[in-house]
Amino acid sequence: MEASAAAPPSASFSSPRPYSFTNLATTRGLSSTSQVSLLGSPRKNHSSPKRNLSLRASSSDSVVTLLDYGAGNVRSLRNAIRYLGLEIKEVQTPEDILNADRLIFPGVGAFGTAMDVLNKTGMGEALREYTEKDRPFLGICLGLQLLFDYSEENGHGKVFVYEISCSGFSLNNGSAFLVYNSQCVSVDGLGLIPGVVRRFDPSNGCRVPHIGWNALKFVKHADILEDIGNQHVYFVHSYHATPAISLAAICNFGCIEARGFIHSIPLQSPENDEWVTSTCNYGGDFITSIGRGNVNAVQFHPEKSGDVGLSILRRFLFPKLSFSKKVNGRKASKLAKRVIACLDVRANDNGDLVVTKGDQYDVREQTGENEVRNLGKPVELAGQYYRDGADEVSFLNITGFRDFPLGDLPMLEVLRRASENVFVPLTVGGGIRDFTDANGRYYSSLEVASEYFRSGADKISIGSDAVYTAEEYLKTKVKTGKSSIEQISRVYGNQAVVISIDPRRIYLNSPSDVVFKAVRVTNPGPNGEEYAWYQCTVNGGREGRPIGAYELAKAVEELGAGEILLNCIDCDGQGKGFDIDLIKLISDAVSIPVIASSGAGCAEHFSEVFSRTNASAALAAGIFHRKEVPIQSVKEHLLNEGIEVRI
């Protein structure tokens, strides 16, 4: 275990340039030789001092080269590769890239940080040379985005948006264009494919980040995608690739004079349509995979997409072998609602880690011995839930991290072992915060989270620390950049940060009785109260805080959280259904995904929460641990109710 995580390098940006527009409504007759500067065209010259890089082939067919620049959870991909029977050679130098027989680049985190590392180490130049020579390459997630010209992620500047409507020419069936007149700073990518990387727009009705299992629309054949068919694959990202159409092409029609950035609505252009192999709809279509020759990249995560994801890796790693194609009778058509299995993990009185389940957060049996309720072993249960069809598995360490998070080696080992055979996303929560150990050594929350990511976690869940952070932020309205939410989301992306909210219902006679957001409740309180507010708690629900769930959710979204795990102490362990009033309140208030938790007792409770609220996922624990309701039964019920799920 490393003593400390490396400080994230600062992003390297292109220099800001002023732009101006003439009167777009009246300007005509611009020649094609006029100076134009924009994203995606003309192609950038990536010239830089050349290293003396020699190219030689490896003789081993059982080795794949992996480029890991040190951000995020790459352990799962390593485990998937080993699961498929191959060994891994780690990239240490640019020469390792050029000498690779086949290269996988699982980019994770922020675009600017990744490009800064690649440029400073010389690996960016090696990647360009490798891919331009049409060597076997698979980019994953950010590994796809970095192949494009530019990204708006990590950019600066005030942006003004104009919609151009011009007569006298026809391009892409009259599609409109958005022109950006600004001093916006973009981040250069590798420039292999024309286009830009942009953030999803929540005004289009989508929640950002895009998290979950979605369907692909195939543009053209790609060998590595042969087995996907009608099945869902797993996405987790806030930015997506959108090709740009050359402004010079427009100017050839003699219509517009402009200097600035331009982005087109259509997904493809003559400059890049040879690359796009599939798209996905999420508030509009975006690129999900590219391929040309031996160069492939996907926006989704094969190593987190279950069996179908493993088949993608298998076809890339063994292109000469033939595989029987698996057929799924149900057609994936859109983003699926997620069913998540949760494992509350703690040490029992003998010191062994066990999966337990609380009754309104009380995990001890009501017996003379008062022992910790034991519902199984964490690694075994995680593997079983993966095989049963869980879309994600969440570990909540409810006691182990209180004093020394990085000292909880058994829980880190649980993550490592679970990720060896569980190829869906893993979340871990408990004790993600800054702390000082008994020797006076200070550890930042970023260091703590980094160790969990290296051990196999895809997302980390922050509880009590988020409450304290939100309270301070609401008082000062200042983003210090030092909170756990801000630190981790800045390096690993906001999609890696889940905020676990543990509220308790406080009944009111009138919403004006408190300064916090209150709602009319479906079921009146014990004295006939018609309203309630939801008080946030810390320390496992033992201490109430002066902040409501609504206020907390809004604050953490502004601070950079990517998802909310919404519990309810009143419903926990009761089996009477989710708190619909609470979930509707929060899922309507934020634009990030919300996971409904606490209270599931039957399959109908899942369809109720998905039908009556905007929850993106629903989580359960006890009914799965006790085998009262199988995961597949929940999914079959949801399908019968017309709710899209992954099967």
Helices and strands as residue ranges (DSSP letters): E 63-66, H 75-83, E 87-90, H 94-98, E 103-107, H 111-121, H 123-132, E 137-141, H 142-145, E 148-156, E 159-164, G 172-174, E 177-182, E 185-188, E 193-199, G 202-204, E 210-214, E 217-218, G 223-225, E 233-237, E 239-242, H 247-251, E 261-264, E 276-281, E 285-292, E 295-298, G 302-304, H 306-317, E 338-347, E 353-356, H 378-388, E 392-397, G 405-407, H 409-418, E 426-429, E 435-436, E 442-443, H 445-455, E 459-462, H 464-476, H 484-492, G 494-496, E 497-501, E 503-508, G 511-513, E 518-520, E 531-538, E 543-548, H 549-559, E 563-566, H 580-589, E 594-596, H 603-612, E 617-620, H 622-625, H 631-640
